[in-house]
């Protein structure tokens, strides 16, 4: 298949690059249309959206894709979406959306043939707002051949790793832990109760395999600013290394995993502390759960599976 990808390059999650690499590894022809570069001033890029739209239209005409997929769809400049949507005889134009939105996204949604959401509550929001495009649930995904993957170390550290930016909710959870964990992310500071290992910088994508592969478990705490019911990329990527995912309960979790069997779930910090203590005392159990999670992710949560779901939905 010929796939034209639109979106922001060098984001924290590397969503655009990961999708491109995964689709290419599956044998698809992939072309990138970069609509945002974090090192360029946003006002400058907005002013240049018109000329960029014309260049992207020209590239799409030459490439002749079978689908145009806009990663982070509602963040693509409207001028670019409008120009691509107006192309005569164009292929389906789809937005893949992972962040909260409101009625201001209505015009962008109207340009898509379908909007795919990583969070089922965003599908509901799409419908409540009366957006006309077809909506579907399409969670985040992994690339099983990702370049950042590394073999897990023979003996993992008996602690959890958490790779994320701090938010008020996340900091409150981390501050309530009874035992130390490893923290990676710009803005983390030492906690008051426990001496965590803090790496107060953004972890590069290439480092993730080494981080997750060296730890007993990977902690996940939702970002209260952009998650309603769904799972983030951190819900899937650590599983590739066999680290057991220790995650807060989310409504979409049972749609993607068997909780308690493939991932471990907590509902409050008391439960999280008890769960963490059990894991440290029984690393063999942690390894078994991690392996079941790894198999589930490889079977059902790859970009190849997401592409099939999307194409089936487009009919």
C-alpha positions in Angstrom: 0.0 0.0 0.0 1.1 3.6 -0.6 0.7 5.7 2.5 1.2 9.5 2.8 1.7 10.5 6.4 1.2 14.1 7.7 2.2 15.4 11.1 4.7 16.8 13.6 8.2 15.5 13.5 10.4 15.1 16.6 7.5 15.1 19.0 8.0 13.6 22.5 6.3 10.4 21.4 7.9 10.2 17.9 4.4 9.1 16.7 5.0 10.2 13.1 8.4 8.7 12.8 7.3 5.4 14.5 4.4 5.0 12.2 6.5 5.7 9.1 9.2 3.2 10.1 6.6 0.5 11.0 4.6 0.8 7.8 7.8 0.8 5.8 9.1 -2.3 7.6 5.8 -4.1 6.6 6.6 -3.4 3.0 4.4 -0.4 2.4 5.6 2.6 0.4 5.6 5.6 2.7 6.0 9.3 2.1 6.2 12.0 4.9 4.6 15.4 4.8 6.0 17.3 7.8 3.6 19.9 9.0 5.4 21.0 12.3 9.0 21.2 13.5 9.3 22.0 17.2 12.5 24.0 16.6 10.7 26.4 14.3 8.6 29.2 15.8 4.9 28.3 15.6 3.9 31.7 14.3 6.5 31.4 11.5 5.2 28.0 10.5 1.6 29.2 10.6 2.5 32.1 8.3 4.1 29.6 5.8 1.2 27.1 5.9 -0.2 28.3 2.6 3.1 27.7 0.6 3.6 24.4 2.5 0.1 23.3 1.6 0.9 23.8 -2.1 4.1 21.8 -1.9 2.4 19.0 -0.1 -0.4 18.9 -2.7 2.3 18.6 -5.4 4.0 15.8 -3.5 0.7 13.9 -3.0 0.0 14.1 -6.7 3.4 12.7 -7.5 3.3 10.0 -4.9 -0.3 8.9 -5.6 -1.0 7.4 -2.2 -3.9 5.1 -1.5 -4.5 6.8 1.9 -3.4 10.0 3.5 -3.1 9.7 7.3 -2.7 12.8 9.4 -1.0 11.9 12.7 -2.4 14.1 15.5 -5.0 15.2 12.9 -6.5 18.3 14.5 -3.1 19.8 15.0 -2.4 19.9 11.2 -2.8 23.5 9.9 -6.3 24.0 8.4 -4.8 25.4 5.2 -3.0 22.1 4.6 -6.0 19.9 5.4 -8.3 22.0 3.1 -5.8 21.9 0.2 -5.5 18.1 0.4 -9.2 17.6 0.9 -9.9 19.6 -2.2 -7.6 17.4 -4.4 -9.6 15.9 -7.3 -9.8 12.1 -7.1 -7.8 12.0 -3.9 -7.6 8.9 -1.7 -9.2 8.8 1.7 -8.0 11.5 4.1 -7.9 10.3 7.7 -7.0 12.0 11.0 -5.5 9.9 13.8 -6.2 11.9 17.0 -4.8 11.3 20.5 -5.5 14.6 22.3 -8.5 16.3 23.8 -10.5 18.6 21.5 -13.6 20.7 21.5 -16.0 22.2 19.0 -13.2 24.3 17.5 -12.0 21.1 15.7 -15.3 20.9 13.8 -13.9 22.4 10.6 -10.9 20.1 10.6 -13.1 17.1 11.2 -15.3 18.0 8.3 -12.3 17.7 6.0 -11.6 14.1 7.0 -13.3 11.1 5.6 -12.7 9.4 8.9 -11.3 10.4 12.3 -9.6 7.6 14.3 -9.2 8.2 18.0 -6.8 6.6 20.5 -9.4 7.1 23.3 -12.9 5.7 23.1 -14.2 8.8 25.0 -13.0 10.9 22.2 -15.1 8.9 19.8 -18.1 9.7 22.0 -17.1 13.4 22.1 -16.9 13.4 18.3 -20.4 12.1 18.1 -21.8 14.4 20.8 -20.4 17.4 19.0 -22.1 16.2 15.8 -18.9 15.9 13.7 -19.8 14.4 10.3 -16.8 12.3 9.5 -16.9 8.6 10.4 -15.3 8.0 13.8 -13.5 4.9 15.0 -11.5 3.7 18.0 -7.9 3.2 17.0 -5.5 2.9 20.0 -1.8 3.7 19.9 0.5 1.0 18.5 4.0 -0.4 18.5 6.6 -1.2 15.9 7.9 -4.7 16.8 11.1 -4.0 14.8 11.7 -0.6 16.5 15.4 0.4 16.4 15.3 1.4 20.1 14.6 -2.2 21.2 17.4 -3.9 23.1 17.6 -7.4 24.7 16.5 -7.2 28.3 19.3 -7.5 30.9 19.8 -10.9 32.5 18.8 -9.6 35.9 16.5 -6.6 36.0 16.5 -4.0 38.7 13.8 -4.7 41.3 12.1 -1.4 40.8 9.7 0.4 38.4 10.7 2.9 35.8 8.5 5.8 34.8 9.3 7.7 31.7 7.0 10.7 31.4 6.7 14.4 31.9 5.5 15.4 35.4 1.9 16.7 35.9 0.2 17.6 39.1 -1.6 14.2 39.2 1.5 12.2 38.3 3.6 14.0 41.0 1.0 13.3 43.6 1.1 9.6 42.8 4.9 9.5 42.8 5.1 11.4 46.1 2.8 8.8 47.7 5.0 5.8 46.8 6.6 3.9 49.7 9.6 2.6 47.7 11.9 4.3 45.2 11.4 4.1 41.5 13.4 5.4 38.5 12.1 8.6 37.0 13.0 9.9 33.5 11.6 13.2 32.2 12.2 16.9 32.1 10.9 18.7 35.2 11.0 15.9 37.8 12.3 16.9 41.2 13.3 14.8 44.2 10.2 13.6 46.2 9.7 14.5 49.9 9.1 10.9 51.3 11.3 8.6 49.2 14.6 9.1 47.5 13.7 8.2 43.9 16.4 8.0 41.2 15.7 11.1 39.1 16.9 11.7 35.6 15.5 15.2 35.0 15.7 15.3 31.3 13.7 14.0 28.3 14.7 10.4 27.6 15.6 10.0 23.9 13.7 7.4 22.0 16.8 5.3 21.5 17.2 5.0 25.3 13.8 3.4 26.0 14.8 -0.1 25.3 17.7 0.1 27.7 15.5 1.7 30.4 12.6 -0.6 30.2 14.7 -3.7 29.6 16.7 -3.1 32.8 13.7 -2.7 35.1 11.3 -5.1 36.7 8.3 -3.1 35.7 7.1 0.1 33.9 4.8 2.4 35.8 2.1 4.2 33.9 0.1 7.2 35.3 -2.4 8.9 33.1 -1.9 12.5 32.0 -4.9 14.2 33.3 -4.7 16.9 30.7 -5.2 14.8 27.6 -6.7 11.4 28.6 -10.3 10.6 29.2 -10.7 6.8 28.9 -7.8 5.8 26.7 -4.3 4.4 26.8 -1.1 6.2 25.8 1.9 4.9 24.0 3.5 4.0 27.4 0.7 1.5 27.7 2.2 -0.6 24.9 5.9 0.2 24.3 7.4 -1.1 27.5 5.6 -4.4 26.9 7.9 -5.0 23.9 10.8 -5.4 26.4 8.9 -7.8 28.6 8.7 -5.3 31.5 5.4 -5.8 33.3 3.1 -2.8 32.8 1.8 -1.4 36.1 -0.9 1.0 35.1 -3.8 3.0 36.6 -7.2 1.8 35.6 -8.7 3.2 32.5 -12.0 2.3 30.8 -10.2 1.3 27.6 -7.8 -1.0 29.3 -10.0 -4.1 29.0 -10.4 -3.5 25.3 -6.7 -3.9 24.8 -5.4 -6.2 27.6 -6.5 -8.8 30.1 -6.0 -6.9 33.4 -4.3 -8.9 36.1 -3.0 -11.4 33.5 -1.2 -9.3 30.9 -0.8 -6.1 32.8 -1.2 -5.1 36.5 -3.7 -2.5 37.5 -4.1 -0.1 40.4 -6.9 2.2 41.4 -5.3 4.3 44.2 -1.9 4.8 45.7 -2.5 2.3 48.6 -3.2 -0.4 46.0 -0.2 0.7 43.9 2.1 0.5 46.9 0.8 -3.0 47.8 1.2 -4.1 44.2 4.7 -2.7 44.0 5.7 -4.5 47.2 4.4 -7.9 45.8 6.3 -7.4 42.6 9.6 -6.7 44.4 9.1 -9.8 46.5 8.2 -12.0 43.5 10.2 -11.1 40.4 9.3 -14.4 38.7 5.6 -13.4 38.7 6.5 -10.0 37.3 8.4 -11.7 34.5 5.5 -14.0 33.7 3.0 -11.1 33.5 5.5 -9.1 31.4 5.9 -12.0 28.9 2.1 -12.3 28.6 1.8 -8.6 28.0 4.6 -8.8 25.4 2.8 -11.5 23.5 -0.5 -9.6 23.5 1.1 -6.5 22.2 2.9 -8.3 19.4 -0.4 -10.1 18.4 -2.8 -7.2 18.5 -1.2 -3.8 19.0 1.2 -3.3 16.1 0.9 -0.6 13.4 0.2 -3.4 10.9 -2.9 -4.3 12.9 -4.0 -0.7 13.2 -3.6 -0.2 9.5 -5.8 -3.2 8.8 -8.5 -1.9 11.2 -8.4 1.5 9.5 -8.6 0.2 5.9 -11.5 -2.2 6.9 -13.3 0.8 8.4 -12.9 2.8 5.3 -14.5 0.0 3.3 
